[in-house]
Amino acid sequence: MTVVTSRPPNCLLNLSVWDANPKVIETLAERGALVHQTKLLHSYPHCWRHKTPIIFRATAQWFIGMDKVGHGGHTLRARANQAVDSTEFFPSGGVHALRP
């Protein structure tokens, strides 16, 4: 029986994704869980500044409804805009980072 946990095997701890890839394949093969292996040549997104491959990671996310009417009959967006209006920005153009 295989138990799946959120913690990777010790052999993968503190490795970059590039160093971990061959070890993942090796570990799967050792456990009889590797179904197939092949190398593919494909385009991959790269950082415009560093010219290095971009690694996408799954992360926990949450979202909030900005336009749902809440307590007091106002939306969170309206309350946030009121807070922006009552804030003094230095430099004054900083308000545009919050409201275009």
C-alpha positions in Angstrom: 0.0 0.0 0.0 1.3 3.5 -0.9 0.7 6.3 1.5 0.6 9.8 -0.1 1.6 12.6 2.2 2.4 16.3 1.6 6.0 15.7 2.7 8.4 14.5 -0.1 10.8 11.6 0.5 14.1 12.6 2.3 16.1 12.0 -0.9 14.2 15.0 -2.5 14.5 17.5 0.4 16.3 20.7 -0.3 16.9 19.9 -4.0 16.1 22.2 -6.9 13.5 21.0 -9.3 16.2 20.3 -11.8 18.2 18.1 -9.4 15.0 16.4 -8.1 13.6 15.3 -11.5 16.0 12.4 -12.0 15.6 11.3 -8.4 11.8 11.3 -8.7 12.1 9.0 -11.7 14.6 6.8 -9.9 12.3 6.6 -6.8 9.2 5.8 -8.8 11.1 3.1 -10.7 12.5 1.6 -7.5 8.9 1.4 -6.1 7.5 -0.1 -9.2 5.3 3.0 -9.8 6.9 4.3 -13.0 4.5 3.7 -15.8 6.6 5.3 -18.6 9.5 7.6 -19.2 10.5 9.6 -22.2 12.1 12.9 -22.9 10.1 15.5 -24.8 11.4 18.6 -26.6 8.9 21.4 -26.2 8.9 25.2 -25.7 8.9 26.3 -22.1 8.3 29.8 -20.7 11.4 31.7 -19.7 12.0 34.7 -17.6 12.4 37.8 -19.8 15.1 39.2 -17.5 17.2 36.1 -16.5 16.5 33.9 -19.5 16.0 31.0 -17.2 13.0 28.5 -17.2 10.1 29.5 -15.1 8.9 26.9 -12.6 5.2 27.0 -11.8 4.3 25.8 -8.3 0.9 24.9 -6.9 0.2 27.1 -3.9 -2.7 27.5 -1.6 -4.9 30.3 -2.8 -7.9 32.2 -1.6 -10.2 34.7 -3.2 -12.6 37.3 -1.8 -15.8 38.7 -3.4 -15.1 42.4 -3.7 -18.6 43.2 -5.1 -20.8 41.2 -2.7 -23.0 43.5 -0.5 -22.0 42.9 3.1 -22.7 44.4 6.5 -24.0 48.0 6.3 -25.2 47.5 2.7 -21.7 48.3 1.2 -19.4 46.1 -0.9 -15.8 45.5 0.1 -14.7 47.4 -3.0 -16.7 50.5 -1.9 -15.2 50.3 1.6 -11.7 49.8 0.2 -12.2 52.8 -2.1 -13.4 54.9 0.8 -10.2 54.0 2.7 -8.1 54.9 -0.3 -9.9 58.3 -0.5 -9.1 59.0 3.1 -5.4 58.1 2.8 -2.7 60.7 2.0 -0.1 59.3 -0.3 3.5 60.3 -0.5 4.3 60.7 -3.4 0.7 61.6 -4.4 0.9 59.4 -7.5 1.1 56.3 -5.3 -2.7 56.2 -5.2 -2.6 54.9 -8.8 -1.1 51.7 -7.6 -4.3 51.0 -5.9 -6.8 52.6 -8.2 -5.9 53.2 -11.9 
